[in-house]
Amino acid sequence: MTPFQNRWIEIARRFQLAVRTDVHVALDEEYLVAPVLLEHFGAAHGMVLVTEYAAIRRFTERLVAAGFGYSCLPETGKKEIDEAINDASIIEMLRDWSWSGPGTPPAWYAA
């Protein structure tokens, strides 16, 4: 598990989010291994989160066509998880991506 994946697992715990790691996304006859897939935000099938755009560059059009959003976010290196997560920034980012899940979003989303 990478520090990036660990950070998103902790973010998911804090904000009651659904995340999966090392997800194989089928795109035509190829697979993209997404380090993190954030479900219920962004596009219909969620947001593929990576630390390097080069990892998804050749897949971006197919990701969007398949119903995924994507974002390249910085790796936090050796920072402690609490130091690497700014709750207000996370909420702002999630609201910017918009809720796309079933039912109502978590209570903090509308607050």
N, CA, C and O atoms as a GROMACS GRO file, in nm:
protein
  444
    1MET      N    1   0.085  -0.117   0.000
    1MET     CA    2   0.000   0.000   0.000
    1MET      C    3   0.090   0.124   0.000
    1MET      O    4   0.182   0.135   0.081
    2THR      N    5   0.062   0.216  -0.091
    2THR     CA    6   0.143   0.337  -0.099
    2THR      C    7   0.092   0.441   0.002
    2THR      O    8  -0.020   0.431   0.050
    3PRO      N    9   0.176   0.542   0.033
    3PRO     CA   10   0.127   0.650   0.119
    3PRO      C   11   0.003   0.719   0.062
    3PRO      O   12  -0.087   0.758   0.137
    4PHE      N   13  -0.004   0.734  -0.070
    4PHE     CA   14  -0.120   0.795  -0.135
    4PHE      C   15  -0.246   0.711  -0.108
    4PHE      O   16  -0.350   0.766  -0.074
    5GLN      N   17  -0.235   0.582  -0.124
    5GLN     CA   18  -0.349   0.494  -0.097
    5GLN      C   19  -0.388   0.497   0.050
    5GLN      O   20  -0.506   0.503   0.083
    6ASN      N   21  -0.289   0.494   0.138
    6ASN     CA   22  -0.318   0.502   0.282
    6ASN      C   23  -0.388   0.632   0.318
    6ASN      O   24  -0.480   0.632   0.401
    7ARG      N   25  -0.346   0.742   0.256
    7ARG     CA   26  -0.410   0.870   0.283
    7ARG      C   27  -0.556   0.865   0.241
    7ARG      O   28  -0.643   0.914   0.314
    8TRP      N   29  -0.586   0.807   0.124
    8TRP     CA   30  -0.724   0.802   0.077
    8TRP      C   31  -0.809   0.705   0.158
    8TRP      O   32  -0.929   0.724   0.171
    9ILE      N   33  -0.749   0.602   0.212
    9ILE     CA   34  -0.822   0.512   0.302
    9ILE      C   35  -0.861   0.589   0.429
    9ILE      O   36  -0.973   0.574   0.478
   10GLU      N   37  -0.771   0.669   0.479
   10GLU     CA   38  -0.801   0.750   0.598
   10GLU      C   39  -0.905   0.858   0.566
   10GLU      O   40  -0.996   0.881   0.647
   11ILE      N   41  -0.894   0.922   0.451
   11ILE     CA   42  -0.995   1.021   0.411
   11ILE      C   43  -1.131   0.953   0.403
   11ILE      O   44  -1.231   1.008   0.449
   12ALA      N   45  -1.136   0.835   0.346
   12ALA     CA   46  -1.262   0.761   0.335
   12ALA      C   47  -1.320   0.731   0.473
   12ALA      O   48  -1.441   0.742   0.493
   13ARG      N   49  -1.236   0.694   0.566
   13ARG     CA   50  -1.282   0.666   0.701
   13ARG      C   51  -1.340   0.791   0.766
   13ARG      O   52  -1.447   0.786   0.826
   14ARG      N   53  -1.270   0.903   0.752
   14ARG     CA   54  -1.315   1.028   0.815
   14ARG      C   55  -1.444   1.082   0.757
   14ARG      O   56  -1.526   1.138   0.829
   15PHE      N   57  -1.461   1.066   0.626
   15PHE     CA   58  -1.574   1.130   0.558
   15PHE      C   59  -1.680   1.030   0.510
   15PHE      O   60  -1.768   1.066   0.431
   16GLN      N   61  -1.672   0.907   0.556
   16GLN     CA   62  -1.768   0.803   0.517
   16GLN      C   63  -1.777   0.790   0.365
   16GLN      O   64  -1.886   0.794   0.307
   17LEU      N   65  -1.662   0.774   0.301
   17LEU     CA   66  -1.652   0.760   0.156
   17LEU      C   67  -1.624   0.614   0.120
   17LEU      O   68  -1.582   0.534   0.203
   18ALA      N   69  -1.650   0.582  -0.005
   18ALA     CA   70  -1.618   0.449  -0.057
   18ALA      C   71  -1.497   0.462  -0.149
   18ALA      O   72  -1.505   0.526  -0.254
   19VAL      N   73  -1.385   0.402  -0.109
   19VAL     CA   74  -1.267   0.399  -0.195
   19VAL      C   75  -1.220   0.255  -0.209
   19VAL      O   76  -1.235   0.173  -0.119
   20ARG      N   77  -1.162   0.228  -0.325
   20ARG     CA   78  -1.099   0.100  -0.350
   20ARG      C   79  -0.959   0.128  -0.403
   20ARG      O   80  -0.935   0.231  -0.466
   21THR      N   81  -0.868   0.037  -0.376
   21THR     CA   82  -0.730   0.054  -0.423
   21THR      C   83  -0.696  -0.054  -0.524
   21THR      O   84  -0.754  -0.162  -0.525
   22ASP      N   85  -0.600  -0.020  -0.610
   22ASP     CA   86  -0.550  -0.111  -0.714
   22ASP      C   87  -0.666  -0.173  -0.794
   22ASP      O   88  -0.676  -0.295  -0.807
   23VAL      N   89  -0.750  -0.087  -0.845
   23VAL     CA   90  -0.868  -0.129  -0.920
   23VAL      C   91  -0.833  -0.145  -1.067
   23VAL      O   92  -0.773  -0.056  -1.127
   24HIS      N   93  -0.869  -0.258  -1.123
   24HIS     CA   94  -0.848  -0.283  -1.266
   24HIS      C   95  -0.967  -0.229  -1.343
   24HIS      O   96  -1.078  -0.281  -1.331
   25VAL      N   97  -0.945  -0.124  -1.421
   25VAL     CA   98  -1.050  -0.062  -1.501
   25VAL      C   99  -1.034  -0.110  -1.645
   25VAL      O  100  -0.932  -0.083  -1.709
   26ALA      N  101  -1.135  -0.180  -1.694
   26ALA     CA  102  -1.130  -0.232  -1.832
   26ALA      C  103  -1.165  -0.120  -1.929
   26ALA      O  104  -1.271  -0.058  -1.919
   27LEU      N  105  -1.074  -0.096  -2.021
   27LEU     CA  106  -1.094   0.006  -2.125
   27LEU      C  107  -1.061  -0.057  -2.259
   27LEU      O  108  -0.945  -0.074  -2.294
   28ASP      N  109  -1.165  -0.091  -2.331
   28ASP     CA  110  -1.149  -0.166  -2.456
   28ASP      C  111  -1.078  -0.297  -2.424
   28ASP      O  112  -1.127  -0.375  -2.343
   29GLU      N  113  -0.967  -0.321  -2.487
   29GLU     CA  114  -0.895  -0.447  -2.464
   29GLU      C  115  -0.777  -0.430  -2.370
   29GLU      O  116  -0.692  -0.519  -2.359
   30GLU      N  117  -0.771  -0.317  -2.301
   30GLU     CA  118  -0.663  -0.289  -2.207
   30GLU      C  119  -0.720  -0.268  -2.068
   30GLU      O  120  -0.840  -0.245  -2.051
   31TYR      N  121  -0.632  -0.275  -1.969
   31TYR     CA  122  -0.669  -0.246  -1.832
   31TYR      C  123  -0.580  -0.135  -1.779
   31TYR      O  124  -0.459  -0.132  -1.803
   32LEU      N  125  -0.642  -0.046  -1.706
   32LEU     CA  126  -0.569   0.055  -1.630
   32LEU      C  127  -0.581   0.013  -1.484
   32LEU      O  128  -0.691  -0.015  -1.437
   33VAL      N  129  -0.470   0.007  -1.413
   33VAL     CA  130  -0.475  -0.020  -1.270
   33VAL      C  131  -0.475   0.115  -1.199
   33VAL      O  132  -0.375   0.186  -1.197
   34ALA      N  133  -0.590   0.148  -1.143
   34ALA     CA  134  -0.606   0.275  -1.072
   34ALA      C  135  -0.560   0.258  -0.928
   34ALA      O  136  -0.609   0.169  -0.858
   35PRO      N  137  -0.466   0.341  -0.883
   35PRO     CA  138  -0.420   0.329  -0.745
   35PRO      C  139  -0.536   0.348  -0.647
   35PRO      O  140  -0.545   0.279  -0.545
   36VAL      N  141  -0.624   0.445  -0.679
   36VAL     CA  142  -0.741   0.473  -0.594
   36VAL      C  143  -0.860   0.501  -0.684
   36VAL      O  144  -0.849   0.575  -0.782
   37LEU      N  145  -0.973   0.441  -0.651
   37LEU     CA  146  -1.100   0.475  -0.715
   37LEU      C  147  -1.192   0.525  -0.606
   37LEU      O  148  -1.228   0.451  -0.514
   38LEU      N  149  -1.230   0.652  -0.615
   38LEU     CA  150  -1.324   0.713  -0.523
   38LEU      C  151  -1.462   0.700  -0.584
   38LEU      O  152  -1.491   0.761  -0.688
   39GLU      N  153  -1.547   0.621  -0.521
   39GLU     CA  154  -1.681   0.598  -0.573
   39GLU      C  155  -1.775   0.710  -0.529
   39GLU      O  156  -1.753   0.774  -0.427
   40HIS      N  157  -1.880   0.731  -0.608
   40HIS     CA  158  -1.990   0.823  -0.576
   40HIS      C  159  -1.956   0.971  -0.586
   40HIS      O  160  -2.033   1.055  -0.540
   41PHE      N  161  -1.845   1.004  -0.643
   41PHE     CA  162  -1.810   1.145  -0.668
   41PHE      C  163  -1.761   1.158  -0.810
   41PHE      O  164  -1.707   1.065  -0.868
   42GLY      N  165  -1.782   1.276  -0.865
   42GLY     CA  166  -1.738   1.304  -1.002
   42GLY      C  167  -1.831   1.239  -1.101
   42GLY      O  168  -1.951   1.266  -1.100
   43ALA      N  169  -1.779   1.156  -1.184
   43ALA     CA  170  -1.857   1.090  -1.289
   43ALA      C  171  -1.937   0.972  -1.234
   43ALA      O  172  -1.923   0.935  -1.118
   44ALA      N  173  -2.019   0.914  -1.319
   44ALA     CA  174  -2.109   0.806  -1.279
   44ALA      C  175  -2.039   0.690  -1.211
   44ALA      O  176  -2.093   0.632  -1.117
   45HIS      N  177  -1.919   0.654  -1.257
   45HIS     CA  178  -1.847   0.540  -1.199
   45HIS      C  179  -1.738   0.584  -1.101
   45HIS      O  180  -1.659   0.501  -1.056
   46GLY      N  181  -1.734   0.712  -1.067
   46GLY     CA  182  -1.638   0.760  -0.968
   46GLY      C  183  -1.516   0.824  -1.029
   46GLY      O  184  -1.506   0.844  -1.150
   47MET      N  185  -1.423   0.856  -0.941
   47MET     CA  186  -1.300   0.927  -0.978
   47MET      C  187  -1.179   0.836  -0.964
   47MET      O  188  -1.155   0.778  -0.858
   48VAL      N  189  -1.102   0.824  -1.072
   48VAL     CA  190  -0.973   0.755  -1.069
   48VAL      C  191  -0.873   0.859  -1.019
   48VAL      O  192  -0.859   0.966  -1.078
   49LEU      N  193  -0.804   0.826  -0.911
   49LEU     CA  194  -0.708   0.919  -0.850
   49LEU      C  195  -0.567   0.864  -0.866
   49LEU      O  196  -0.538   0.750  -0.831
   50VAL      N  197  -0.480   0.948  -0.919
   50VAL     CA  198  -0.341   0.911  -0.942
   50VAL      C  199  -0.249   1.022  -0.893
   50VAL      O  200  -0.294   1.134  -0.866
   51THR      N  201  -0.121   0.991  -0.881
   51THR     CA  202  -0.023   1.093  -0.843
   51THR      C  203   0.058   1.142  -0.963
   51THR      O  204   0.126   1.243  -0.954
   52GLU      N  205   0.050   1.070  -1.074
   52GLU     CA  206   0.127   1.105  -1.194
   52GLU      C  207   0.034   1.101  -1.315
   52GLU      O  208  -0.024   0.997  -1.346
   53TYR      N  209   0.020   1.213  -1.383
   53TYR     CA  210  -0.066   1.218  -1.501
   53TYR      C  211  -0.019   1.119  -1.608
   53TYR      O  212  -0.100   1.063  -1.681
   54ALA      N  213   0.110   1.099  -1.617
   54ALA     CA  214   0.165   1.007  -1.718
   54ALA      C  215   0.104   0.867  -1.706
   54ALA      O  216   0.096   0.795  -1.805
   55ALA      N  217   0.063   0.830  -1.585
   55ALA     CA  218   0.006   0.697  -1.564
   55ALA      C  219  -0.129   0.679  -1.633
   55ALA      O  220  -0.169   0.566  -1.661
   56ILE      N  221  -0.199   0.789  -1.662
   56ILE     CA  222  -0.332   0.779  -1.724
   56ILE      C  223  -0.344   0.855  -1.855
   56ILE      O  224  -0.449   0.850  -1.920
   57ARG      N  225  -0.240   0.925  -1.894
   57ARG     CA  226  -0.245   1.012  -2.013
   57ARG      C  227  -0.312   0.944  -2.133
   57ARG      O  228  -0.401   1.002  -2.194
   58ARG      N  229  -0.270   0.824  -2.167
   58ARG     CA  230  -0.324   0.760  -2.287
   58ARG      C  231  -0.463   0.700  -2.266
   58ARG      O  232  -0.525   0.651  -2.360
   59PHE      N  233  -0.511   0.703  -2.142
   59PHE     CA  234  -0.642   0.646  -2.110
   59PHE      C  235  -0.750   0.751  -2.086
   59PHE      O  236  -0.868   0.715  -2.075
   60THR      N  237  -0.717   0.878  -2.079
   60THR     CA  238  -0.812   0.978  -2.031
   60THR      C  239  -0.941   0.984  -2.112
   60THR      O  240  -1.050   0.987  -2.054
   61GLU      N  241  -0.932   0.985  -2.244
   61GLU     CA  242  -1.054   0.990  -2.325
   61GLU      C  243  -1.140   0.867  -2.303
   61GLU      O  244  -1.262   0.877  -2.294
   62ARG      N  245  -1.077   0.752  -2.294
   62ARG     CA  246  -1.152   0.628  -2.272
   62ARG      C  247  -1.211   0.622  -2.131
   62ARG      O  248  -1.320   0.568  -2.112
   63LEU      N  249  -1.139   0.676  -2.033
   63LEU     CA  250  -1.193   0.681  -1.898
   63LEU      C  251  -1.322   0.762  -1.895
   63LEU      O  252  -1.423   0.717  -1.840
   64VAL      N  253  -1.318   0.880  -1.953
   64VAL     CA  254  -1.436   0.967  -1.956
   64VAL      C  255  -1.550   0.900  -2.032
   64VAL      O  256  -1.665   0.903  -1.987
   65ALA      N  257  -1.520   0.840  -2.146
   65ALA     CA  258  -1.623   0.772  -2.226
   65ALA      C  259  -1.685   0.655  -2.149
   65ALA      O  260  -1.802   0.621  -2.170
   66ALA      N  261  -1.608   0.593  -2.061
   66ALA     CA  262  -1.656   0.479  -1.982
   66ALA      C  263  -1.728   0.523  -1.854
   66ALA      O  264  -1.775   0.438  -1.779
   67GLY      N  265  -1.737   0.653  -1.830
   67GLY     CA  266  -1.811   0.702  -1.713
   67GLY      C  267  -1.729   0.727  -1.590
   67GLY      O  268  -1.782   0.729  -1.479
   68PHE      N  269  -1.599   0.747  -1.607
   68PHE     CA  270  -1.510   0.778  -1.494
   68PHE      C  271  -1.461   0.922  -1.506
   68PHE      O  272  -1.445   0.974  -1.616
   69GLY      N  273  -1.437   0.983  -1.392
   69GLY     CA  274  -1.362   1.107  -1.387
   69GLY      C  275  -1.221   1.072  -1.344
   69GLY      O  276  -1.194   0.957  -1.308
   70TYR      N  277  -1.132   1.168  -1.348
   70TYR     CA  278  -0.997   1.140  -1.302
   70TYR      C  279  -0.935   1.268  -1.248
   70TYR      O  280  -0.973   1.378  -1.286
   71SER      N  281  -0.840   1.251  -1.159
   71SER     CA  282  -0.768   1.364  -1.103
   71SER      C  283  -0.628   1.320  -1.065
   71SER      O  284  -0.607   1.209  -1.016
   72CYS      N  285  -0.534   1.408  -1.088
   72CYS     CA  286  -0.396   1.386  -1.050
   72CYS      C  287  -0.370   1.471  -0.925
   72CYS      O  288  -0.377   1.594  -0.930
   73LEU      N  289  -0.340   1.406  -0.816
   73LEU     CA  290  -0.321   1.472  -0.688
   73LEU      C  291  -0.180   1.448  -0.638
   73LEU      O  292  -0.120   1.345  -0.669
   74PRO      N  293  -0.126   1.540  -0.562
   74PRO     CA  294   0.013   1.525  -0.518
   74PRO      C  295   0.029   1.414  -0.415
   74PRO      O  296  -0.059   1.389  -0.333
   75GLU      N  297   0.142   1.349  -0.422
   75GLU     CA  298   0.182   1.253  -0.320
   75GLU      C  299   0.228   1.336  -0.200
   75GLU      O  300   0.286   1.443  -0.217
   76THR      N  301   0.203   1.288  -0.082
   76THR     CA  302   0.241   1.364   0.038
   76THR      C  303   0.373   1.320   0.097
   76THR      O  304   0.417   1.374   0.199
   77GLY      N  305   0.437   1.225   0.034
   77GLY     CA  306   0.568   1.181   0.082
   77GLY      C  307   0.561   1.119   0.219
   77GLY      O  308   0.476   1.034   0.246
   78LYS      N  309   0.650   1.161   0.305
   78LYS     CA  310   0.662   1.098   0.436
   78LYS      C  311   0.587   1.171   0.546
   78LYS      O  312   0.608   1.144   0.664
   79LYS      N  313   0.498   1.263   0.509
   79LYS     CA  314   0.418   1.332   0.611
   79LYS      C  315   0.329   1.231   0.683
   79LYS      O  316   0.285   1.132   0.625
   80GLU      N  317   0.304   1.259   0.809
   80GLU     CA  318   0.207   1.179   0.883
   80GLU      C  319   0.070   1.200   0.820
   80GLU      O  320   0.043   1.307   0.764
   81ILE      N  321  -0.017   1.101   0.829
   81ILE     CA  322  -0.148   1.111   0.765
   81ILE      C  323  -0.224   1.234   0.813
   81ILE      O  324  -0.282   1.306   0.732
   82ASP      N  325  -0.225   1.260   0.944
   82ASP     CA  326  -0.299   1.376   0.994
   82ASP      C  327  -0.243   1.507   0.939
   82ASP      O  328  -0.317   1.602   0.916
   83GLU      N  329  -0.114   1.511   0.919
   83GLU     CA  330  -0.049   1.630   0.863
   83GLU      C  331  -0.080   1.645   0.714
   83GLU      O  332  -0.083   1.756   0.663
   84ALA      N  333  -0.102   1.534   0.645
   84ALA     CA  334  -0.124   1.534   0.500
   84ALA      C  335  -0.269   1.561   0.462
   84ALA      O  336  -0.298   1.585   0.345
   85ILE      N  337  -0.360   1.556   0.559
   85ILE     CA  338  -0.502   1.572   0.529
   85ILE      C  339  -0.553   1.702   0.589
   85ILE      O  340  -0.548   1.722   0.711
   86ASN      N  341  -0.600   1.790   0.504
   86ASN     CA  342  -0.662   1.914   0.548
   86ASN      C  343  -0.812   1.898   0.522
   86ASN      O  344  -0.857   1.900   0.408
   87ASP      N  345  -0.889   1.881   0.630
   87ASP     CA  346  -1.031   1.850   0.616
   87ASP      C  347  -1.106   1.952   0.530
   87ASP      O  348  -1.185   1.912   0.445
   88ALA      N  349  -1.082   2.080   0.551
   88ALA     CA  350  -1.153   2.182   0.473
   88ALA      C  351  -1.120   2.171   0.324
   88ALA      O  352  -1.208   2.188   0.240
   89SER      N  353  -0.994   2.144   0.292
   89SER     CA  354  -0.955   2.130   0.151
   89SER      C  355  -1.017   2.005   0.088
   89SER      O  356  -1.058   2.007  -0.028
   90ILE      N  357  -1.024   1.898   0.165
   90ILE     CA  358  -1.085   1.774   0.115
   90ILE      C  359  -1.233   1.798   0.086
   90ILE      O  360  -1.283   1.758  -0.020
   91ILE      N  361  -1.304   1.862   0.178
   91ILE     CA  362  -1.446   1.890   0.158
   91ILE      C  363  -1.466   1.978   0.036
   91ILE      O  364  -1.556   1.953  -0.045
   92GLU      N  365  -1.385   2.080   0.021
   92GLU     CA  366  -1.396   2.169  -0.096
   92GLU      C  367  -1.373   2.091  -0.225
   92GLU      O  368  -1.446   2.109  -0.323
   93MET      N  369  -1.274   2.005  -0.227
   93MET     CA  370  -1.244   1.926  -0.346
   93MET      C  371  -1.360   1.832  -0.378
   93MET      O  372  -1.401   1.822  -0.494
   94LEU      N  373  -1.412   1.763  -0.278
   94LEU     CA  374  -1.522   1.669  -0.300
   94LEU      C  375  -1.648   1.741  -0.349
   94LEU      O  376  -1.718   1.691  -0.437
   95ARG      N  377  -1.675   1.857  -0.293
   95ARG     CA  378  -1.791   1.935  -0.340
   95ARG      C  379  -1.770   1.981  -0.484
   95ARG      O  380  -1.864   1.985  -0.563
   96ASP      N  381  -1.647   2.015  -0.518
   96ASP     CA  382  -1.615   2.056  -0.656
   96ASP      C  383  -1.639   1.940  -0.752
   96ASP      O  384  -1.688   1.962  -0.863
   97TRP      N  385  -1.605   1.819  -0.712
   97TRP     CA  386  -1.625   1.702  -0.797
   97TRP      C  387  -1.772   1.665  -0.806
   97TRP      O  388  -1.814   1.606  -0.906
   98SER      N  389  -1.850   1.696  -0.707
   98SER     CA  390  -1.995   1.672  -0.698
   98SER      C  391  -2.028   1.528  -0.664
   98SER      O  392  -1.959   1.434  -0.704
   99TRP      N  393  -2.134   1.514  -0.590
   99TRP     CA  394  -2.187   1.383  -0.553
   99TRP      C  395  -2.249   1.319  -0.676
   99TRP      O  396  -2.326   1.385  -0.746
  100SER      N  397  -2.219   1.195  -0.704
  100SER     CA  398  -2.276   1.122  -0.816
  100SER      C  399  -2.332   0.987  -0.774
  100SER      O  400  -2.370   0.905  -0.857
  101GLY      N  401  -2.336   0.964  -0.643
  101GLY     CA  402  -2.379   0.835  -0.592
  101GLY      C  403  -2.529   0.824  -0.578
  101GLY      O  404  -2.602   0.920  -0.601
  102PRO      N  405  -2.574   0.707  -0.540
  102PRO     CA  406  -2.717   0.687  -0.517
  102PRO      C  407  -2.761   0.754  -0.386
  102PRO      O  408  -2.679   0.773  -0.296
  103GLY      N  409  -2.885   0.788  -0.377
  103GLY     CA  410  -2.937   0.844  -0.253
  103GLY      C  411  -2.881   0.982  -0.223
  103GLY      O  412  -2.842   1.056  -0.313
  104THR      N  413  -2.878   1.013  -0.096
  104THR     CA  414  -2.830   1.145  -0.055
  104THR      C  415  -2.683   1.137  -0.016
  104THR      O  416  -2.636   1.034   0.031
  105PRO      N  417  -2.612   1.246  -0.036
  105PRO     CA  418  -2.470   1.249   0.002
  105PRO      C  419  -2.454   1.250   0.153
  105PRO      O  420  -2.552   1.270   0.226
  106PRO      N  421  -2.332   1.230   0.202
  106PRO     CA  422  -2.308   1.238   0.346
  106PRO      C  423  -2.350   1.374   0.402
  106PRO      O  424  -2.350   1.474   0.330
  107ALA      N  425  -2.383   1.378   0.529
  107ALA     CA  426  -2.434   1.501   0.592
  107ALA      C  427  -2.338   1.618   0.578
  107ALA      O  428  -2.383   1.731   0.559
  108TRP      N  429  -2.207   1.595   0.588
  108TRP     CA  430  -2.110   1.705   0.580
  108TRP      C  431  -2.113   1.771   0.443
  108TRP      O  432  -2.077   1.889   0.431
  109TYR      N  433  -2.154   1.697   0.340
  109TYR     CA  434  -2.152   1.748   0.202
  109TYR      C  435  -2.250   1.866   0.186
  109TYR      O  436  -2.219   1.964   0.119
  110ALA      N  437  -2.366   1.855   0.247
  110ALA     CA  438  -2.468   1.959   0.233
  110ALA      C  439  -2.452   2.069   0.337
  110ALA      O  440  -2.509   2.177   0.320
  111ALA      N  441  -2.379   2.044   0.442
  111ALA     CA  442  -2.367   2.142   0.552
  111ALA      C  443  -2.292   2.267   0.510
  111ALA      O  444  -2.274   2.358   0.590
   0.00000   0.00000   0.00000
